[in-house]
Amino acid sequence: MFGSVLSAVILGVDAHKVMVEADISSGLPGFSIVGCTSVQGKEVQERVRTALRSAGYFLPPKRITVNLAPAALKKTGAGFDLPVAAAVLCAAGYIPPQALKDVLVLGELGLDGKVRRVSGVLPILLLAKEMKCRACIVPAWNRQEGDYTKNMKVIGIENLSQLIAFCKEGRVPEQKIYHKEKDDKEETLDFSDIRGQALAKRGALLCAAGFHNFLMTGPPGSGKTMVARRIPGILPEMTEEEKMEVIKIQSIAGILGESGAFSGKRPFRSPHHTLTLPALTGGGRIPRPGEVTLAHRGVLFLDELAEIQRTVLEALRQPLEEKRIVISRMSGDYCFPADFLFVAAMNSCPCGGYPDMNRCSCSQAQIDRYRNRISQPVLERIDLCAEVSRVEWGELYERDDSPGESRRMKEQVECARRMQRKRYEGSLIQFNSQLTGKETKKFCRMTDGAQKLLEDSYQRLRLSVRVCHRIVKVSRTCADLEGSRLIEEKHLREALFFRGVDQGDWKA
């Protein structure tokens, strides 16, 4: 007797079709799974066998063979438990042969026969929609991810008995809501909470308006982390396409949230400075998303930048330039999206006191060695650098007359964003930071004074071509914030001011 069930597997950020075939024939009793690694097959085999017995379904004492096709495709995760059990039940006669035709099945089984949640459900549901499946059967806990797919019937089940009832009688179990929606009244971070630091706030505004990478240097406790954590609140709202990209990644990583719902906010990732290379870029035998992918369409904030391993920082070169990262394995290449806004913070020296020589106890050699932990190629990929100074007493306890500062900054960002949307209409460009060298010449028109200033700065500061283009793109954002069609000299001077990393003391 033969039975087959449609399922899928996640490789990278894409779902791939897998056909689960089961055959029960005469011969020495046994249960074997082929088409995946021996360890993976052994685990699925034991879970399925025990779950079926616990649910009251006994298999005949015959030879049971399960094949996961195509065999060349790498299989990972516990999501094949339920389709394997369904295929075996079909072959054993518990399920009618045509009951699961054009139905995709996915889920993990507990030893008691209950169906448990799995990750990566949303990309698989989108694949099922492309394949024109008539329904998808997933764990009840994951059913709410089906809300993001249109015109696709998604059925959540809690145990094997509900699966068989659906196959035999077409009975759909009650679709319970297992999670509460997130509370929208959560605390909102506002720039008005930060005292002083006008330079850092201006840098954050430019950063959000043009999606420019941003580095803050300064003494500990001066507000660098506070500024970084408030940047997502002034970024423009995501488009529907961007939201779907983020939801897919969070679904694959299993961090969509216990609520099963997407908050609608741009991601903000802030890993500890001891993070490893695979944690940043993604990796593993079957590569999984790293921090650069989890921050896609959002913010990746690296605090204590100079304390991060050099090899880890150097790995940022490709994603910062190409907006994606490719991980190569013997089984193939895995491409992960990595279009994120890079924000970083670090002290000016090992003790954190520099440039206040009354507080700094470091020698010049120690300061140079500390700053040289970040290579020039990485620094060249950072558009803005702001020196965050110590807050004076008068600024710390001054009267707060500017509540809602983030709201006003976001209005400025949205206004600049509208200008960019109109300028780049019909192209794939969304922000100024995405301009290529050729597009920079086309869209970044300058006055004669600004053009002469750029030429002089290029020669005097010995800038690289990459840095020169980034300065022009930042000046384009400065002009957008003022509603100016042309880049004027003052806009270019501000962009040069924030390129302090290219000067000897990292200060403009």
Residue, then its C-alpha position, 0 to 999 in steps of 0.5 A: m500500500f502506498g501513500s504520499v503527502l506534500s510538504a516543504v523545507i526551508l533552505g536559506v529564506d526560500a521554501h522548497k517542495v518536498m514529497v513525502e512518500a510511504d510504502i507498506s509491504s510484506g517483509l521483515p517488520g521495520f520502519s526506515i526513512v530515506g531521503c535525509t540524513s540517518v540521524q534526522g530520519k532516526e529522530v523522525q521515525e521514533r517520534v512518529r512511531t510513538a506518537l501514532r501508538s499514543a494516539g491509538y493508531f497501530l501500524p501493521p507488522k510489515r515493512i514500512t519505508v518512507n521517502l522524502a523526495p527529492a533526495a538530493l535536497k537537504k532536509t532539516g527541522a522537525g516539521f516533517d513529523l506530521p507529513v510522515a505520519a499522514a503518509v504512513l496513515c494513508a498507506a495503512g488505510y486510516i486515511p482515504p488516498q485522495a483526502l490529502k491531494d493538493v494539501l500541504v502538511l507541516g508540523e512537529l509531533g509530540l510523543d503523546g500525539k499532539v502537534r507542536r509549533v514549528s518555524g518557517v511556516l509563512p514562506i511555506l504557505l506562500l509556496a503552497k499558494e504559488m503551487k495552487c494548493r487547496a489547503c494547508i494543515v499546520p500546527a494550531w499555534n502557527r495558524q495565525e501566520g496564515d493571516y498574512t497569505k491571501n486566498m489560502k485556506v490554512i487549518g490549524i490542528e492540535n493532534l493526530s485525531q483532528l487530522i484523521a477527522f478532517c481527512k475522513e469527514g472533512r471536519v475542520p476543528e475549531q480554530k482557536i486563538y492561542h495568543k493575545e495581540k501585542d499591547d499597543k500601549e507599550e512605552t515609546l522612546d522619544f528623543s526629548d528624553i535625551r538632554g543636549q547632544a544636538l549633534a548626535k540628534r542631527g546625525a540621527l535625523l540624517c541617518a533616518a532620512g536617507f538610510h545612512n550608516f551612523l557611528m557615534t563616539g564619545p565617553p561612556g554614559s553620554g547618551k550614545t545608546m539612547v540615541a541609537r534606540r530611538i532611531p527606529g521610532i523616526l524611520p519611515e513606515m514600511t511598505e507592504e512588500e518590506k513587511m512581508e520580507v521581515i515577517k518571512i525572516q522572523s518566521i524562519a528564525g522562530i522569533l515572530g513572537e509568542s503573539g503570532a502577530f507582527s508588530g509592524k515596526r522595523p526590526f531593531r537588533s542589538p547583539h552583545h559585543t561578544l557575538t561570534l561570526p556565525a551569529l552575525t552573518g548566519g551559519g551552521r551546517i544548514p545555514r540559518p539567518g544571522e543578525v545582519t539578516l534579522a535586522h533586514r529593513g531595520v536597524l543593526f546596532l553594535d555597541e562597544l564597536a572597538e571591542i568586537q572581534r576584528t574578523v567579525l567586523e570585517a564580515l560586515r563589508q559585503p552586506l554593507e555594500e551589497k545588501r545581502i550575504v552569501i554563505s557557501r556550503m558543500s550543499g550549495d550557496y545560501c543567499f540571505p537579505a541584509d539591507f539594514l541601517f547600520v548604527a554603531a557606538m564606541n568610546s574614544c579611547p580605552c578608558g573613555g575619557y578622551p578628548d578630555m585630557n584631565r580624565c583620559s589616562c591613555s597614551q597616544a599609542q593606546i588610543d591609536r591602537y584602540r581605534n585601529r581595531i576598526s579598519q579603514p574599509v569598514l569606516e569608509r562604509i559609514d556615512l556619518c560620524a558624530e562626536v558625543s560629548r559629556v553632558e553639562w549640568g545646565e543641559l542635564y537639568e534644564r526644563d523640558d519644553s520640547p516633548g514629542e521631539s521624535r514625532r517632529m523628527k519623524e515628520q521631517v523624515e517623512c517629508a524627505r522620504r516623499m521627495q525621494r519617492k518622487r525623485y526615484e519614481g519608476s526605479l528600485i531606489q527608495f533611499n538616497s543611500q541606495l544610489t550607485g555611482k552613476e545614479t549619484k551623478k544623475f540625481c545629485r545635482m549641485t550648485d557651482g559652489a558646491q561642486k568646487l567645494l567637493e573638488d577641493s575636498y577630494q584633493r585636499l583630504r585624499l578621499s576615496v571614490r567610495v567616500c566621495h560618493r557617500i558624501v554626495k549622498v549625505s549632502r543630498t539628504c541634507a538638501d531633502l530635509e530643507g526641501s532644496r532641489l539642488i545641493e548647495e554648499k552648506h549641504l555639502r559642508e554638513a556632509l563633510f563635517f559628519r565624515g570625521v572618520d576620514q580625518g586624523d583625529w576622527k573629528a571634523 
